[in-house]
Amino acid sequence: MVPLFSMMTPSTNTKSTLRKNAVLFGNGLIRTLGSPSSIDLLKETVCPPCNGGEGCKQDIYCPFRDQGDYLPFPLIYEYLILKKQKRHPEADMGKVSSDVRDRLKKKLEEFTPQKYPGSVLHQLAALPIDDYLTTNYDTFLVQILESQHYKTSQRRNSETKYSIRRHVCMEKERRSLRIWNIHGTYNEKPSSFTIQYGYEHYCGCIGKIDSYLKGTYTYWVQKQKKEIAGIPEKLRKPQLQLEESWIDLFFFSNVYIMGLNLSSEEIDLLYILNLRSRWLRDSKKARCIQNRIVFYGQPAKAMKALLEEFDVEVCSSSPTPPGKNAKGTDYEKYYRAVLRDIQYRIKQAH
């Protein structure tokens, strides 16, 4: 029997046409394995004194103690690493950042999927998806697919700071897929630091995203300059839709978002959704944007209203997200229901 929450009318921007599908997932999924929240992960990797119980001096601002005096997540990171470098001036910022990456890797690898067979991540890997996007820094999904005999056919990791084009292509028999760690990963060359934690990194990334969207983005391959057409030109000329970046997927694939708190801190993703919604109000561009974007979760009232104005379908009641005091098992059941709904939608489109 088909669940009632799947019986939804397609948005006015959706055609009856075969379209690729992508899932964007966040920290919510690995939290079902016992991983700490993003803010706790930051506390444990960047501010060991707080995590160790020593705490900050009472007369000094502490973002983990003075939570009513709010800073956005990326600025908390900036505050902590600048404060850390000031305490140890012999270490430059590169060394401080590398130390954060090493701590992050060590902490996250306590929750490797091999310890949790049959997890939500395993169910996610079984979806008939063309592209997986994640804001997480781990490579758990790659590890799961490798355990299922998928082979890496291509790895694009020439970027050393941003993750506009970085991805892994994997194949098994007739299936091929791509995995994009859009906020970077700890599993990289020592000379790279792609983990998008701080404000400086977020803002720099938005500059790259803006260039990519508007057709001024360039990069170099073997001393040759490569130029990429902007999204408006790609909308007019399908032959230019080469999907060099995960950014393209928000215009040419159906995107299902889960396990991610789309708060105002996710300025890079919100910028893409904002610009897409503006282009949907341009009659010439709108007829070429035919994909669907679906968000699963219970955002705050203001964010829900904003997402709906961004032409995002918000599924906040079917399936129903767990309440504030829910247990990990409740979230696991919820995410499994979401994955079933995504699978049903994809099947219906075919």
C-alpha positions in Angstrom: 0.0 0.0 0.0 1.3 3.4 -1.0 1.7 5.8 2.0 -0.6 8.8 1.9 2.3 11.3 2.1 3.5 10.1 -1.3 0.2 11.1 -3.0 1.3 14.6 -3.7 0.5 16.8 -6.7 3.7 17.7 -8.7 4.7 21.4 -8.5 3.7 23.6 -11.4 7.4 23.5 -12.5 7.5 19.7 -13.1 7.1 18.1 -16.4 6.3 14.5 -17.1 9.8 13.8 -18.3 12.6 11.5 -17.4 14.9 13.5 -15.1 18.0 12.6 -13.1 17.7 12.5 -9.3 19.9 13.7 -6.5 19.8 13.5 -2.7 21.4 16.2 -0.5 21.9 14.9 3.0 23.4 16.3 6.2 24.6 15.5 9.7 21.2 14.2 10.7 21.8 10.8 9.0 25.1 10.1 10.7 23.7 11.2 14.1 21.6 8.0 13.9 24.9 6.2 14.3 25.6 8.1 17.5 27.8 10.9 15.9 27.7 14.3 17.8 25.8 17.2 16.4 27.6 19.8 14.4 27.9 22.2 17.3 29.2 19.4 19.6 31.6 18.3 16.9 33.0 21.8 16.8 33.3 21.9 20.5 35.1 18.6 20.6 37.5 19.3 17.8 38.2 23.1 18.1 37.7 23.9 21.7 39.2 21.0 23.8 39.2 23.0 27.0 35.4 23.3 26.9 35.1 19.7 26.0 37.4 18.6 28.7 35.4 20.3 31.4 37.9 23.1 32.1 35.7 25.7 30.5 36.6 29.2 29.6 37.2 31.9 32.1 34.0 33.4 33.4 34.8 36.9 32.1 35.5 35.6 28.5 32.8 34.9 26.0 32.3 31.2 25.4 29.8 30.2 22.6 29.1 26.9 24.3 28.3 28.4 27.7 26.6 31.7 26.6 24.2 30.2 24.1 21.8 33.0 24.5 24.4 35.4 23.1 24.2 33.8 19.7 26.8 33.7 16.9 26.2 31.9 13.6 28.0 28.5 13.4 30.7 29.7 10.9 31.6 32.7 13.1 31.9 30.5 16.2 34.6 28.6 14.3 36.4 31.8 13.3 36.2 33.0 16.9 37.6 29.8 18.3 40.5 29.2 15.9 41.6 32.9 16.1 41.5 32.6 19.9 43.4 29.4 19.7 46.1 30.9 17.5 46.5 33.8 19.8 47.2 31.4 22.7 49.8 29.6 20.5 51.3 32.4 18.3 54.1 30.0 17.1 51.5 28.1 15.0 50.3 29.8 11.8 46.7 29.5 10.7 47.5 26.7 8.3 48.8 24.5 11.2 45.8 25.4 13.3 43.5 24.4 10.5 45.3 21.1 9.9 45.1 20.3 13.6 41.3 20.8 13.4 41.1 18.5 10.4 43.0 15.7 12.1 40.9 16.0 15.2 37.7 15.9 13.1 38.8 12.8 11.2 39.7 11.0 14.4 36.3 11.8 16.0 34.2 11.0 13.0 35.9 7.7 12.3 34.6 6.4 15.6 31.3 6.1 13.7 32.4 4.2 10.5 29.4 2.5 8.8 31.2 -0.9 9.0 30.1 -0.9 12.6 26.5 -0.4 11.7 25.4 -2.8 9.0 21.9 -2.1 7.8 22.0 1.5 8.8 20.1 4.4 7.3 23.2 5.2 5.2 23.0 1.6 3.7 19.4 2.2 2.8 20.4 5.6 1.2 23.1 3.9 -0.8 20.5 1.5 -2.3 18.3 4.3 -3.7 18.2 4.6 -7.6 20.1 8.0 -7.3 22.4 9.5 -9.9 24.1 12.0 -7.5 24.6 12.1 -3.8 25.4 15.5 -2.3 26.4 15.9 1.4 27.5 18.7 3.7 29.2 16.1 5.9 33.0 15.8 5.9 33.3 12.0 6.0 33.5 9.5 3.2 31.1 6.9 4.8 28.9 6.6 1.7 31.9 5.8 -0.4 33.0 3.1 2.1 29.6 1.5 2.0 29.5 1.4 -1.8 33.0 -0.1 -1.8 31.9 -2.8 0.5 29.1 -3.6 -2.1 31.8 -4.0 -4.8 31.4 -0.5 -6.4 34.6 0.7 -8.0 35.9 4.2 -8.2 36.0 5.1 -11.9 37.0 8.7 -11.5 38.1 11.1 -8.8 38.2 14.8 -9.3 40.1 16.4 -6.5 42.3 19.1 -8.1 40.7 21.8 -5.9 42.7 22.4 -2.8 40.3 24.7 -0.9 36.8 24.9 -2.4 34.6 22.0 -3.5 32.8 23.3 -6.6 33.9 20.5 -8.9 35.3 17.9 -6.5 33.5 14.5 -6.7 34.0 10.8 -6.9 32.4 8.7 -9.7 31.6 5.1 -8.8 30.3 2.2 -10.9 29.0 -1.3 -10.5 27.7 -3.3 -13.5 25.1 -1.0 -15.2 24.9 1.6 -12.4 27.0 4.7 -12.2 26.8 7.5 -9.6 28.6 10.5 -8.3 29.3 11.6 -4.7 29.9 15.3 -3.9 31.2 16.4 -0.5 30.1 20.0 -1.1 31.6 21.3 2.1 34.8 19.4 1.7 36.2 16.3 3.4 39.0 15.4 5.8 40.1 12.6 3.5 42.4 14.6 1.3 46.0 15.6 0.4 48.0 17.2 3.3 48.4 20.3 1.2 44.6 20.8 0.9 42.0 22.1 3.4 38.6 21.8 1.9 36.6 21.5 5.1 34.1 24.4 5.0 33.8 25.3 8.6 34.5 29.0 9.0 33.0 32.3 7.7 36.0 33.1 5.5 35.5 29.8 3.8 31.8 30.1 3.4 32.0 33.6 1.9 34.8 32.6 -0.5 32.7 29.7 -1.6 29.7 31.9 -2.3 32.0 34.0 -4.6 32.9 30.8 -6.5 29.2 29.8 -6.6 28.1 33.2 -7.9 30.8 33.0 -10.7 29.7 29.5 -11.6 26.0 30.5 -11.8 26.6 33.6 -13.9 29.3 32.2 -16.3 32.5 33.9 -15.0 33.9 30.8 -13.3 37.2 29.5 -14.7 39.8 26.9 -13.7 43.0 25.4 -15.0 43.8 21.9 -16.2 47.4 21.2 -17.3 48.1 24.8 -17.9 45.0 25.3 -20.0 42.3 27.7 -18.9 38.8 26.2 -18.8 35.7 28.4 -19.0 32.2 27.2 -18.0 28.9 28.6 -19.3 26.6 30.2 -16.8 23.3 28.6 -15.8 21.2 30.9 -18.0 23.1 29.9 -21.1 22.9 26.3 -20.1 19.1 26.6 -19.8 19.0 27.9 -23.4 21.5 25.4 -24.8 21.1 21.9 -23.4 24.3 20.8 -25.1 26.2 22.9 -22.5 24.7 21.0 -19.6 27.8 19.0 -18.8 27.3 18.9 -15.0 30.8 20.0 -14.1 29.5 20.9 -10.6 26.9 19.9 -8.0 25.5 23.4 -8.5 24.0 22.3 -11.9 21.9 19.7 -10.2 19.7 22.4 -8.5 18.5 23.4 -12.0 18.6 20.1 -14.0 17.9 17.3 -11.6 15.2 16.6 -9.0 16.9 17.2 -5.6 15.6 15.7 -2.4 17.0 17.3 0.8 17.0 15.3 4.1 18.9 15.2 7.5 19.9 18.8 7.0 18.8 21.9 9.0 18.5 24.5 6.3 19.0 27.4 8.7 20.2 30.9 7.8 23.8 29.7 8.3 23.7 27.6 5.1 24.2 30.7 3.1 25.7 29.0 0.1 22.7 26.7 -0.4 20.2 29.4 0.3 21.9 31.6 -2.3 21.5 29.0 -5.0 17.8 28.5 -4.1 17.2 32.2 -3.9 18.7 32.8 -7.4 16.8 29.9 -8.8 13.5 31.3 -7.5 14.3 34.7 -9.0 14.9 33.0 -12.4 11.7 31.1 -12.0 10.0 34.5 -12.0 11.7 35.4 -15.3 9.4 34.1 -18.1 12.3 33.3 -20.5 14.2 31.3 -17.9 11.3 29.8 -16.0 10.1 27.6 -18.9 13.5 25.9 -18.9 13.7 25.2 -15.2 11.6 22.0 -14.9 13.1 20.2 -11.9 11.7 19.7 -8.5 13.3 20.4 -5.1 11.9 18.7 -2.1 12.9 19.4 1.6 12.1 16.9 4.3 12.0 18.2 7.9 10.4 20.7 10.3 12.0 24.1 9.7 11.1 27.1 11.8 8.0 29.0 10.6 10.0 31.8 9.0 12.4 29.4 7.2 9.5 27.3 6.0 7.8 30.3 4.5 11.0 31.4 2.9 11.7 27.9 1.4 8.2 27.9 -0.1 8.8 31.3 -1.7 12.0 29.7 -3.0 9.8 27.2 -4.8 10.9 24.3 -2.6 8.3 21.7 -1.7 8.5 21.4 2.1 7.4 18.0 3.5 7.0 18.9 7.2 4.1 16.6 8.1 4.2 13.6 5.9 6.2 11.8 7.0 6.1 13.5 10.4 9.5 14.5 11.9 10.2 13.4 15.5 9.6 15.9 18.3 12.2 17.8 20.4 12.7 15.0 22.9 12.8 12.2 20.4 15.3 9.3 20.7 17.8 8.2 18.0 15.6 5.3 17.0 12.7 7.8 16.3 15.0 9.6 13.9 16.1 6.4 12.3 12.5 5.4 11.6 11.7 8.9 10.2 14.7 8.8 7.8 13.7 5.3 6.6 10.2 6.7 5.9 11.7 9.6 4.0 13.9 7.3 1.9 10.8 5.2 1.1 9.0 8.3 0.0 11.9 9.4 -2.2 12.0 6.0 -3.8 8.3 6.0 -4.5 8.5 9.5 -6.1 11.4 8.3 -8.4 9.4 5.2 -9.4 6.3 7.3 -10.2 8.4 9.6 -12.4 9.6 6.7 -14.4 
